[in-house]
Amino acid sequence: MTDAPDIVMYSSGWCGYCARARALLESKGVSFREIKVDEDMTERQAMVSRSGGRRTVPQIFIGDRHVGGFDDLYALDKAGELDTLLSGA
C-alpha cells in the first residue's frame, strides 16, 4: 500500500475558487497544507516558480504533481481520477 501523498494548496484570503477547492478536498477526507500567498511574498514566488509561472490561486499540488487550479481539480474528480491520485496508488 502506498502512503497518501502530500497535498499543498496555495491560496489567498478571499478567493471563491480557493474556497471551492478547500471544500472539495475536505469532502474527500484528506489532510492538506494551505499556504496563503497574500500573507507571504516569498511563498507567492515559490508558488509561481513551482507552478511553471502561474500567478493565480489556487494552485494545487498532490505529491509531485501540479494539478492546477480548482477547475482542474474538479475535472479530475468528475473523471474519477482524483480519488486514485489522493490515495497515492
C-alpha positions in Angstrom: 0.0 0.0 0.0 1.3 3.4 -0.9 1.3 6.3 1.6 -1.0 9.2 0.8 0.8 12.0 -1.0 1.5 15.4 0.5 -1.2 17.8 -0.7 -0.5 21.5 -0.9 -2.8 24.3 -1.9 -1.6 27.8 -2.4 -4.4 30.3 -1.8 -5.3 33.8 -0.8 -7.5 35.2 1.9 -10.6 35.9 -0.2 -10.8 33.6 -3.2 -14.0 31.9 -4.2 -12.2 29.2 -6.2 -9.9 28.6 -3.2 -13.0 28.0 -1.0 -14.4 25.6 -3.6 -11.1 23.7 -3.8 -10.8 23.6 0.0 -14.4 22.2 0.3 -13.7 19.5 -2.4 -10.6 18.4 -0.6 -12.3 18.4 2.8 -15.2 16.4 1.3 -12.6 13.7 0.3 -11.4 13.5 4.0 -7.8 14.2 3.1 -5.5 16.5 5.0 -3.7 19.2 3.1 -1.5 22.1 3.8 -2.8 25.5 2.8 -0.3 28.3 2.1 -1.7 31.8 1.9 0.3 33.6 -0.7 -1.2 37.0 0.1 0.4 36.9 3.5 3.9 35.9 2.4 5.5 37.2 -0.8 8.2 34.5 -0.5 5.6 31.8 -0.7 3.9 33.6 -3.6 7.2 33.5 -5.5 7.7 29.8 -4.6 4.2 29.1 -6.0 4.9 30.9 -9.2 8.2 29.0 -9.6 6.7 25.6 -8.7 3.7 26.0 -11.0 5.7 27.0 -14.0 4.7 30.7 -13.9 1.1 30.6 -12.9 0.2 33.5 -10.7 -3.5 32.8 -10.0 -4.8 31.0 -6.9 -5.5 28.3 -6.0 -2.5 26.3 -7.3 -2.8 22.7 -6.1 -0.1 20.1 -5.8 -0.7 16.4 -5.0 2.6 14.8 -4.3 4.9 16.0 -7.1 2.1 16.5 -9.5 0.9 20.0 -10.2 -2.8 19.7 -10.6 -3.5 23.3 -11.4 -6.5 25.3 -10.1 -10.0 24.5 -8.9 -11.3 23.8 -12.4 -8.5 21.2 -12.9 -9.2 19.6 -9.5 -12.9 19.4 -10.2 -12.3 17.9 -13.7 -10.1 15.2 -12.1 -12.9 14.4 -9.6 -15.6 14.2 -12.3 -13.4 12.0 -14.4 -13.0 9.6 -11.5 -9.2 10.2 -11.2 -9.0 12.3 -8.1 -9.6 9.6 -5.5 -6.8 7.4 -7.1 -4.4 10.4 -7.1 -5.3 11.2 -3.5 -4.7 7.6 -2.4 -1.2 7.6 -3.8 -2.0 4.5 -5.8 
